[in-house]
Amino acid sequence: MADLKLPKLFSYREQVSRANLWGRQFLFFNLLLSSVIGLAYFYASPSTSAFLPFFYLLVSWLGQMCFLTFAVYLVAFFPISLIGNFRLSRATAVIIATLGDIVLLFDVKLYLIAHVHIVPPVISVMMHDLDFYTGLNYNFMYIAVPVVIALQLLFSRLALRSVYLQKGTLGCTIFEITALVAFLSSHCLSAWADAASYRPITAMRSVYPAHYPLTAKSFLANHGWLPEKSSANGNFEYIYPLSDITVDEVKPSNIIAIFVNGLSYSDLSEENTPNILKIKRTYMSFENHYLPYDSASDNFFAAMFGVPREFSRAFSEHHTYPVTLEQMYRTEYIVKSIYDGKEPDSNYIFVNGALRSVNYITTKSDEESLKAGAADASLAENGRPLALSLVLNDLADPKLTGSKRLGRLRSIDNAVGEFFNKLEDQGYLYNTVVFLTSSHGNPNLITKSGIFPHRASHVPFIICLGNGSNRGVSVQILSSHFDIAPTIGASLLGITTPTSDYSIGENLLSPKARDRDFIVSSRKGDLILIRSASVSIYKSNGNAFFESNDTHKAINPDLEHLIEAMRIIKRFEK
């Protein structure tokens, strides 16, 4: 009853004073609760054995979780306490604290599953998907919400009791000072790590929600000393590779890559491509290989670097070279490229290493390119290994249709068969690994309807291993040109650094090669998830579509897959 008479018994000043005293105690209890909930982020953070990154995680955990709680208190509760109604202030604070904890629990679950936080793009997808079919299980909220409500009511009661007993202020003060020191320490460590490019700390900036730690580079940019980061024109900051490259000494193998551009998987037949079919059945063939992009230059970039094309311009402007190419030069590979003399675009030149000592040989036709490759005496020049790319472009001509295209296809198939026969007859296949694929699908299969040319992008991918292993193997896992760089790097060049540190693909020759759910691609701002029988398209406006054969229909976004794809695309962004 005494509580109900407070507005009559106490003046406005006394009401505000009691509300603020109560609020400080209530804040203290919520600081403890948010810190306990925040331990989930600490648990799910990247593992580290070094002391400094661990210390940064620790202080940023305490500092950020307490900062978030204090920010909500300062913005939401403190103005309400000035109304002068103690009971209304308490009730409002309990509601606000409960809602804040619920949002935090949602974010914790999202981070544990997908390692991202609740941000506007994610909220947009969640709101668009009203039935909440996102692949995330939030059933624990049925228990968590009542527990949070009960805790907030208990905190309210304990805070009210401490106000009347005038106890607990010392503990609050000590904890608040500790949280403030942790908050400042985390930002100082972040600024130092940014200035020193100490990745074990900079890689942990996104562990906690709404965490924007101080960085030396952004501070200098804001004061005009450094140019600001910009991604609109491709000049964004990136880290490639993500860690130092380590290599084991291996016996170098000759590497030959044949790109029969314009050839799709559906072009293979006994009538038109008997030689390529024979090679496919003799060696290791990947049956579900898809090109991520519709441009040959973009697919070359994906093959050489193993990263999305969004990094192409930035890499070119900063003269960043593929990890595999750098390792080839360290081991004194002879790097050559033979193509049909057609003028390649700037991306093609850059990807094939024209900025480095690559020997370019031009020919008049695809058949001549294959003959030049087979007759290249440098295969054994001074004992140095060879990295040779043969780019065949005749079939990529969209004007080549009907019987003319079939005749050209048969001619190229004969030339490819002769090329393999010569390599085998001359003993070049020993200690040589040959890749046979395409970087541009059959242009006649590309239709105006739909967004992604699924049939055209399904291309052959064959690996001929010089040691005679994996012969006659048909592999069904999903693969793409993103896998070429890590396969060459890990299996042929002896690179022991995890492939995820320099590509978004996988080593297809590894016994641990896994079948992924999708291949990530993009087109005109849309995110595309490629599967063996379909594609999912996520538009920039939040809509999502499913394409299979000639079917094109709207679907509910799969938040888990969408977030995973976004993280893959942005893996090398700084």
HUQUI-V716114 format. One record per residue. N is the residue number from 0. RES is the residue in three letters. SS is DSSP state (a for helix, b for strand, c for the rest). Layout:
n:N res:RES ss:SS
n:N res:RES ss:SS
This chain:
n:0 res:MET ss:c
n:1 res:ALA ss:c
n:2 res:ASP ss:c
n:3 res:LEU ss:c
n:4 res:LYS ss:c
n:5 res:LEU ss:a
n:6 res:PRO ss:a
n:7 res:LYS ss:a
n:8 res:LEU ss:a
n:9 res:PHE ss:c
n:10 res:SER ss:c
n:11 res:TYR ss:a
n:12 res:ARG ss:a
n:13 res:GLU ss:a
n:14 res:GLN ss:a
n:15 res:VAL ss:a
n:16 res:SER ss:a
n:17 res:ARG ss:a
n:18 res:ALA ss:a
n:19 res:ASN ss:a
n:20 res:LEU ss:a
n:21 res:TRP ss:a
n:22 res:GLY ss:a
n:23 res:ARG ss:a
n:24 res:GLN ss:a
n:25 res:PHE ss:a
n:26 res:LEU ss:a
n:27 res:PHE ss:a
n:28 res:PHE ss:a
n:29 res:ASN ss:a
n:30 res:LEU ss:a
n:31 res:LEU ss:a
n:32 res:LEU ss:a
n:33 res:SER ss:a
n:34 res:SER ss:a
n:35 res:VAL ss:a
n:36 res:ILE ss:a
n:37 res:GLY ss:a
n:38 res:LEU ss:a
n:39 res:ALA ss:a
n:40 res:TYR ss:a
n:41 res:PHE ss:a
n:42 res:TYR ss:a
n:43 res:ALA ss:a
n:44 res:SER ss:c
n:45 res:PRO ss:c
n:46 res:SER ss:c
n:47 res:THR ss:c
n:48 res:SER ss:c
n:49 res:ALA ss:c
n:50 res:PHE ss:a
n:51 res:LEU ss:a
n:52 res:PRO ss:a
n:53 res:PHE ss:a
n:54 res:PHE ss:a
n:55 res:TYR ss:a
n:56 res:LEU ss:a
n:57 res:LEU ss:a
n:58 res:VAL ss:a
n:59 res:SER ss:a
n:60 res:TRP ss:a
n:61 res:LEU ss:a
n:62 res:GLY ss:a
n:63 res:GLN ss:a
n:64 res:MET ss:a
n:65 res:CYS ss:a
n:66 res:PHE ss:a
n:67 res:LEU ss:a
n:68 res:THR ss:a
n:69 res:PHE ss:a
n:70 res:ALA ss:a
n:71 res:VAL ss:a
n:72 res:TYR ss:a
n:73 res:LEU ss:a
n:74 res:VAL ss:a
n:75 res:ALA ss:a
n:76 res:PHE ss:a
n:77 res:PHE ss:a
n:78 res:PRO ss:a
n:79 res:ILE ss:a
n:80 res:SER ss:a
n:81 res:LEU ss:c
n:82 res:ILE ss:c
n:83 res:GLY ss:c
n:84 res:ASN ss:c
n:85 res:PHE ss:a
n:86 res:ARG ss:a
n:87 res:LEU ss:a
n:88 res:SER ss:a
n:89 res:ARG ss:a
n:90 res:ALA ss:a
n:91 res:THR ss:a
n:92 res:ALA ss:a
n:93 res:VAL ss:a
n:94 res:ILE ss:a
n:95 res:ILE ss:a
n:96 res:ALA ss:a
n:97 res:THR ss:a
n:98 res:LEU ss:a
n:99 res:GLY ss:a
n:100 res:ASP ss:a
n:101 res:ILE ss:a
n:102 res:VAL ss:a
n:103 res:LEU ss:a
n:104 res:LEU ss:a
n:105 res:PHE ss:a
n:106 res:ASP ss:a
n:107 res:VAL ss:a
n:108 res:LYS ss:a
n:109 res:LEU ss:a
n:110 res:TYR ss:a
n:111 res:LEU ss:a
n:112 res:ILE ss:a
n:113 res:ALA ss:a
n:114 res:HIS ss:c
n:115 res:VAL ss:c
n:116 res:HIS ss:c
n:117 res:ILE ss:c
n:118 res:VAL ss:c
n:119 res:PRO ss:a
n:120 res:PRO ss:a
n:121 res:VAL ss:a
n:122 res:ILE ss:a
n:123 res:SER ss:a
n:124 res:VAL ss:a
n:125 res:MET ss:a
n:126 res:MET ss:a
n:127 res:HIS ss:a
n:128 res:ASP ss:c
n:129 res:LEU ss:c
n:130 res:ASP ss:c
n:131 res:PHE ss:c
n:132 res:TYR ss:c
n:133 res:THR ss:c
n:134 res:GLY ss:c
n:135 res:LEU ss:c
n:136 res:ASN ss:c
n:137 res:TYR ss:c
n:138 res:ASN ss:c
n:139 res:PHE ss:c
n:140 res:MET ss:a
n:141 res:TYR ss:a
n:142 res:ILE ss:a
n:143 res:ALA ss:a
n:144 res:VAL ss:a
n:145 res:PRO ss:a
n:146 res:VAL ss:a
n:147 res:VAL ss:a
n:148 res:ILE ss:a
n:149 res:ALA ss:a
n:150 res:LEU ss:a
n:151 res:GLN ss:a
n:152 res:LEU ss:a
n:153 res:LEU ss:a
n:154 res:PHE ss:a
n:155 res:SER ss:a
n:156 res:ARG ss:a
n:157 res:LEU ss:a
n:158 res:ALA ss:a
n:159 res:LEU ss:a
n:160 res:ARG ss:a
n:161 res:SER ss:a
n:162 res:VAL ss:a
n:163 res:TYR ss:a
n:164 res:LEU ss:a
n:165 res:GLN ss:c
n:166 res:LYS ss:c
n:167 res:GLY ss:c
n:168 res:THR ss:a
n:169 res:LEU ss:a
n:170 res:GLY ss:a
n:171 res:CYS ss:a
n:172 res:THR ss:a
n:173 res:ILE ss:a
n:174 res:PHE ss:a
n:175 res:GLU ss:a
n:176 res:ILE ss:a
n:177 res:THR ss:a
n:178 res:ALA ss:a
n:179 res:LEU ss:a
n:180 res:VAL ss:a
n:181 res:ALA ss:a
n:182 res:PHE ss:a
n:183 res:LEU ss:a
n:184 res:SER ss:a
n:185 res:SER ss:a
n:186 res:HIS ss:a
n:187 res:CYS ss:a
n:188 res:LEU ss:a
n:189 res:SER ss:a
n:190 res:ALA ss:a
n:191 res:TRP ss:a
n:192 res:ALA ss:a
n:193 res:ASP ss:a
n:194 res:ALA ss:a
n:195 res:ALA ss:a
n:196 res:SER ss:c
n:197 res:TYR ss:c
n:198 res:ARG ss:a
n:199 res:PRO ss:a
n:200 res:ILE ss:a
n:201 res:THR ss:a
n:202 res:ALA ss:c
n:203 res:MET ss:c
n:204 res:ARG ss:c
n:205 res:SER ss:c
n:206 res:VAL ss:c
n:207 res:TYR ss:c
n:208 res:PRO ss:c
n:209 res:ALA ss:c
n:210 res:HIS ss:c
n:211 res:TYR ss:c
n:212 res:PRO ss:c
n:213 res:LEU ss:c
n:214 res:THR ss:c
n:215 res:ALA ss:a
n:216 res:LYS ss:a
n:217 res:SER ss:a
n:218 res:PHE ss:a
n:219 res:LEU ss:a
n:220 res:ALA ss:a
n:221 res:ASN ss:a
n:222 res:HIS ss:c
n:223 res:GLY ss:c
n:224 res:TRP ss:c
n:225 res:LEU ss:c
n:226 res:PRO ss:c
n:227 res:GLU ss:c
n:228 res:LYS ss:c
n:229 res:SER ss:c
n:230 res:SER ss:c
n:231 res:ALA ss:c
n:232 res:ASN ss:c
n:233 res:GLY ss:c
n:234 res:ASN ss:c
n:235 res:PHE ss:c
n:236 res:GLU ss:c
n:237 res:TYR ss:b
n:238 res:ILE ss:c
n:239 res:TYR ss:c
n:240 res:PRO ss:c
n:241 res:LEU ss:c
n:242 res:SER ss:c
n:243 res:ASP ss:c
n:244 res:ILE ss:c
n:245 res:THR ss:c
n:246 res:VAL ss:b
n:247 res:ASP ss:c
n:248 res:GLU ss:c
n:249 res:VAL ss:c
n:250 res:LYS ss:c
n:251 res:PRO ss:c
n:252 res:SER ss:c
n:253 res:ASN ss:b
n:254 res:ILE ss:b
n:255 res:ILE ss:b
n:256 res:ALA ss:b
n:257 res:ILE ss:b
n:258 res:PHE ss:b
n:259 res:VAL ss:b
n:260 res:ASN ss:c
n:261 res:GLY ss:c
n:262 res:LEU ss:c
n:263 res:SER ss:c
n:264 res:TYR ss:a
n:265 res:SER ss:a
n:266 res:ASP ss:a
n:267 res:LEU ss:c
n:268 res:SER ss:c
n:269 res:GLU ss:c
n:270 res:GLU ss:c
n:271 res:ASN ss:c
n:272 res:THR ss:c
n:273 res:PRO ss:a
n:274 res:ASN ss:a
n:275 res:ILE ss:a
n:276 res:LEU ss:a
n:277 res:LYS ss:a
n:278 res:ILE ss:a
n:279 res:LYS ss:a
n:280 res:ARG ss:a
n:281 res:THR ss:a
n:282 res:TYR ss:c
n:283 res:MET ss:b
n:284 res:SER ss:b
n:285 res:PHE ss:b
n:286 res:GLU ss:b
n:287 res:ASN ss:b
n:288 res:HIS ss:b
n:289 res:TYR ss:b
n:290 res:LEU ss:c
n:291 res:PRO ss:c
n:292 res:TYR ss:c
n:293 res:ASP ss:c
n:294 res:SER ss:c
n:295 res:ALA ss:a
n:296 res:SER ss:a
n:297 res:ASP ss:a
n:298 res:ASN ss:a
n:299 res:PHE ss:a
n:300 res:PHE ss:a
n:301 res:ALA ss:a
n:302 res:ALA ss:a
n:303 res:MET ss:a
n:304 res:PHE ss:a
n:305 res:GLY ss:c
n:306 res:VAL ss:c
n:307 res:PRO ss:c
n:308 res:ARG ss:a
n:309 res:GLU ss:a
n:310 res:PHE ss:a
n:311 res:SER ss:a
n:312 res:ARG ss:a
n:313 res:ALA ss:a
n:314 res:PHE ss:a
n:315 res:SER ss:a
n:316 res:GLU ss:a
n:317 res:HIS ss:c
n:318 res:HIS ss:c
n:319 res:THR ss:c
n:320 res:TYR ss:c
n:321 res:PRO ss:c
n:322 res:VAL ss:a
n:323 res:THR ss:a
n:324 res:LEU ss:a
n:325 res:GLU ss:a
n:326 res:GLN ss:a
n:327 res:MET ss:a
n:328 res:TYR ss:a
n:329 res:ARG ss:a
n:330 res:THR ss:c
n:331 res:GLU ss:c
n:332 res:TYR ss:c
n:333 res:ILE ss:b
n:334 res:VAL ss:b
n:335 res:LYS ss:b
n:336 res:SER ss:b
n:337 res:ILE ss:b
n:338 res:TYR ss:b
n:339 res:ASP ss:c
n:340 res:GLY ss:c
n:341 res:LYS ss:c
n:342 res:GLU ss:c
n:343 res:PRO ss:c
n:344 res:ASP ss:c
n:345 res:SER ss:a
n:346 res:ASN ss:a
n:347 res:TYR ss:a
n:348 res:ILE ss:a
n:349 res:PHE ss:a
n:350 res:VAL ss:a
n:351 res:ASN ss:c
n:352 res:GLY ss:c
n:353 res:ALA ss:c
n:354 res:LEU ss:c
n:355 res:ARG ss:c
n:356 res:SER ss:c
n:357 res:VAL ss:c
n:358 res:ASN ss:b
n:359 res:TYR ss:b
n:360 res:ILE ss:b
n:361 res:THR ss:b
n:362 res:THR ss:c
n:363 res:LYS ss:c
n:364 res:SER ss:c
n:365 res:ASP ss:a
n:366 res:GLU ss:a
n:367 res:GLU ss:a
n:368 res:SER ss:a
n:369 res:LEU ss:a
n:370 res:LYS ss:a
n:371 res:ALA ss:a
n:372 res:GLY ss:a
n:373 res:ALA ss:a
n:374 res:ALA ss:c
n:375 res:ASP ss:c
n:376 res:ALA ss:a
n:377 res:SER ss:a
n:378 res:LEU ss:a
n:379 res:ALA ss:a
n:380 res:GLU ss:a
n:381 res:ASN ss:a
n:382 res:GLY ss:a
n:383 res:ARG ss:c
n:384 res:PRO ss:c
n:385 res:LEU ss:b
n:386 res:ALA ss:b
n:387 res:LEU ss:b
n:388 res:SER ss:b
n:389 res:LEU ss:b
n:390 res:VAL ss:b
n:391 res:LEU ss:b
n:392 res:ASN ss:c
n:393 res:ASP ss:a
n:394 res:LEU ss:a
n:395 res:ALA ss:a
n:396 res:ASP ss:c
n:397 res:PRO ss:c
n:398 res:LYS ss:c
n:399 res:LEU ss:c
n:400 res:THR ss:c
n:401 res:GLY ss:a
n:402 res:SER ss:a
n:403 res:LYS ss:a
n:404 res:ARG ss:a
n:405 res:LEU ss:a
n:406 res:GLY ss:a
n:407 res:ARG ss:a
n:408 res:LEU ss:a
n:409 res:ARG ss:a
n:410 res:SER ss:a
n:411 res:ILE ss:a
n:412 res:ASP ss:a
n:413 res:ASN ss:a
n:414 res:ALA ss:a
n:415 res:VAL ss:a
n:416 res:GLY ss:a
n:417 res:GLU ss:a
n:418 res:PHE ss:a
n:419 res:PHE ss:a
n:420 res:ASN ss:a
n:421 res:LYS ss:a
n:422 res:LEU ss:a
n:423 res:GLU ss:a
n:424 res:ASP ss:a
n:425 res:GLN ss:c
n:426 res:GLY ss:c
n:427 res:TYR ss:c
n:428 res:LEU ss:c
n:429 res:TYR ss:c
n:430 res:ASN ss:c
n:431 res:THR ss:b
n:432 res:VAL ss:b
n:433 res:VAL ss:b
n:434 res:PHE ss:b
n:435 res:LEU ss:b
n:436 res:THR ss:b
n:437 res:SER ss:c
n:438 res:SER ss:c
n:439 res:HIS ss:c
n:440 res:GLY ss:c
n:441 res:ASN ss:c
n:442 res:PRO ss:a
n:443 res:ASN ss:a
n:444 res:LEU ss:a
n:445 res:ILE ss:c
n:446 res:THR ss:c
n:447 res:LYS ss:c
n:448 res:SER ss:c
n:449 res:GLY ss:c
n:450 res:ILE ss:c
n:451 res:PHE ss:c
n:452 res:PRO ss:c
n:453 res:HIS ss:a
n:454 res:ARG ss:a
n:455 res:ALA ss:a
n:456 res:SER ss:a
n:457 res:HIS ss:b
n:458 res:VAL ss:c
n:459 res:PRO ss:c
n:460 res:PHE ss:c
n:461 res:ILE ss:b
n:462 res:ILE ss:b
n:463 res:CYS ss:b
n:464 res:LEU ss:c
n:465 res:GLY ss:c
n:466 res:ASN ss:c
n:467 res:GLY ss:c
n:468 res:SER ss:c
n:469 res:ASN ss:c
n:470 res:ARG ss:c
n:471 res:GLY ss:c
n:472 res:VAL ss:c
n:473 res:SER ss:b
n:474 res:VAL ss:b
n:475 res:GLN ss:b
n:476 res:ILE ss:b
n:477 res:LEU ss:b
n:478 res:SER ss:b
n:479 res:SER ss:b
n:480 res:HIS ss:c
n:481 res:PHE ss:a
n:482 res:ASP ss:a
n:483 res:ILE ss:a
n:484 res:ALA ss:a
n:485 res:PRO ss:a
n:486 res:THR ss:a
n:487 res:ILE ss:a
n:488 res:GLY ss:a
n:489 res:ALA ss:a
n:490 res:SER ss:a
n:491 res:LEU ss:c
n:492 res:LEU ss:c
n:493 res:GLY ss:c
n:494 res:ILE ss:b
n:495 res:THR ss:c
n:496 res:THR ss:c
n:497 res:PRO ss:c
n:498 res:THR ss:a
n:499 res:SER ss:a
n:500 res:ASP ss:a
n:501 res:TYR ss:c
n:502 res:SER ss:c
n:503 res:ILE ss:c
n:504 res:GLY ss:c
n:505 res:GLU ss:c
n:506 res:ASN ss:c
n:507 res:LEU ss:c
n:508 res:LEU ss:c
n:509 res:SER ss:c
n:510 res:PRO ss:c
n:511 res:LYS ss:c
n:512 res:ALA ss:c
n:513 res:ARG ss:c
n:514 res:ASP ss:c
n:515 res:ARG ss:c
n:516 res:ASP ss:c
n:517 res:PHE ss:c
n:518 res:ILE ss:b
n:519 res:VAL ss:b
n:520 res:SER ss:b
n:521 res:SER ss:b
n:522 res:ARG ss:b
n:523 res:LYS ss:c
n:524 res:GLY ss:c
n:525 res:ASP ss:b
n:526 res:LEU ss:b
n:527 res:ILE ss:b
n:528 res:LEU ss:b
n:529 res:ILE ss:b
n:530 res:ARG ss:c
n:531 res:SER ss:c
n:532 res:ALA ss:c
n:533 res:SER ss:c
n:534 res:VAL ss:b
n:535 res:SER ss:b
n:536 res:ILE ss:b
n:537 res:TYR ss:b
n:538 res:LYS ss:c
n:539 res:SER ss:c
n:540 res:ASN ss:c
n:541 res:GLY ss:c
n:542 res:ASN ss:c
n:543 res:ALA ss:b
n:544 res:PHE ss:b
n:545 res:PHE ss:b
n:546 res:GLU ss:b
n:547 res:SER ss:b
n:548 res:ASN ss:c
n:549 res:ASP ss:c
n:550 res:THR ss:b
n:551 res:HIS ss:b
n:552 res:LYS ss:b
n:553 res:ALA ss:b
n:554 res:ILE ss:c
n:555 res:ASN ss:c
n:556 res:PRO ss:c
n:557 res:ASP ss:c
n:558 res:LEU ss:a
n:559 res:GLU ss:a
n:560 res:HIS ss:a
n:561 res:LEU ss:a
n:562 res:ILE ss:a
n:563 res:GLU ss:a
n:564 res:ALA ss:a
n:565 res:MET ss:a
n:566 res:ARG ss:a
n:567 res:ILE ss:a
n:568 res:ILE ss:a
n:569 res:LYS ss:c
n:570 res:ARG ss:c
n:571 res:PHE ss:c
n:572 res:GLU ss:b
n:573 res:LYS ss:c
